[in-house]
Amino acid sequence: MEEMHFSKMDAENYAVWLRNAIKLLYSAVYKNLEESKAEMKGYYDKYHKVQSEPFMVGDKVLMINKRIPAHSTRVLTRKNYTGPYSRKSAGYIVQSCLSCVI
């Protein structure tokens, strides 16, 4: 059986073509994954009745504290909330807001 020999130019052209084909394939797969992820999120949100965030970044919030200290003499009249705080980012990160008035 004869061995096939490619010229150097053919091999380089094939390598360039293969590299571009892999890039196109990767971008198509990435796009499909993003679409699938958005579709699954939509189904999940609909099934679990997910609501949007009630507070936006920069809003002033109070934090609830339902814990009653042991041997407390003020059970009904204690402060249930601490704050005010300013919401710092998209998670539950808050920043003390000493000059804030709610």
C-alpha positions in Angstrom: 0.0 0.0 0.0 1.3 3.4 -0.9 1.7 6.2 1.6 0.0 9.4 0.7 2.2 12.5 0.8 0.8 16.0 1.1 2.7 19.1 0.1 3.6 21.5 2.8 1.1 24.1 1.4 -1.8 21.6 1.4 -1.1 20.7 5.0 -1.0 24.4 6.0 -4.2 25.1 4.2 -5.9 22.1 5.8 -4.7 23.3 9.3 -6.1 26.8 8.7 -9.4 25.3 7.4 -9.6 23.0 10.4 -8.9 25.8 12.9 -11.7 27.9 11.3 -14.1 25.0 11.3 -13.5 24.3 15.0 -14.0 28.0 15.8 -17.3 28.0 13.9 -18.4 24.8 15.6 -17.5 26.1 19.0 -19.4 29.3 18.5 -22.5 27.4 17.3 -22.4 25.1 20.3 -21.9 28.0 22.7 -24.9 29.8 21.1 -27.1 26.7 21.4 -26.1 26.2 25.1 -27.0 29.9 25.9 -30.4 29.5 24.2 -31.0 26.2 26.0 -30.0 27.7 29.3 -32.4 30.7 28.8 -35.2 28.3 27.9 -34.6 26.1 30.9 -34.5 29.2 33.2 -37.9 30.3 31.7 -39.4 26.9 32.4 -38.0 26.8 35.9 -39.2 30.4 36.7 -42.7 29.6 35.4 -43.0 26.3 37.3 -41.7 27.6 40.6 -43.4 31.0 40.2 -40.1 32.9 40.7 -40.6 36.6 41.4 -38.2 39.4 40.5 -36.0 41.0 43.1 -38.0 43.3 45.4 -35.1 45.7 46.0 -32.8 47.3 43.5 -29.1 48.0 44.0 -28.8 51.3 45.9 -32.2 50.9 47.7 -32.2 51.5 51.4 -33.4 48.5 53.4 -33.9 47.3 56.9 -32.8 43.9 58.1 -35.2 41.8 60.1 -34.1 40.2 63.3 -36.7 37.9 64.9 -34.3 36.4 67.4 -35.3 37.2 71.0 -32.3 37.4 73.4 -32.3 34.9 76.3 -33.8 36.3 79.5 -35.0 39.4 77.7 -37.4 41.7 79.6 -38.6 43.3 76.4 -40.2 40.6 74.3 -43.0 42.6 72.7 -41.5 46.0 72.5 -38.0 45.2 71.3 -36.8 46.4 67.9 -37.4 43.8 65.2 -35.3 45.6 62.5 -31.7 46.9 62.3 -30.5 49.4 59.8 -30.9 51.3 57.5 -28.6 49.7 55.1 -27.9 50.4 51.4 -28.1 47.4 49.0 -24.6 47.2 47.5 -24.8 44.5 44.8 -27.1 42.0 43.3 -26.7 39.5 46.1 -27.6 39.9 49.8 -24.7 42.3 50.3 -25.6 45.4 52.3 -23.6 48.4 53.4 -24.2 50.3 56.6 -25.8 53.6 55.8 -25.3 55.9 58.8 -26.5 59.1 57.1 -29.6 57.4 55.6 -33.1 58.4 56.7 -36.0 56.1 55.9 
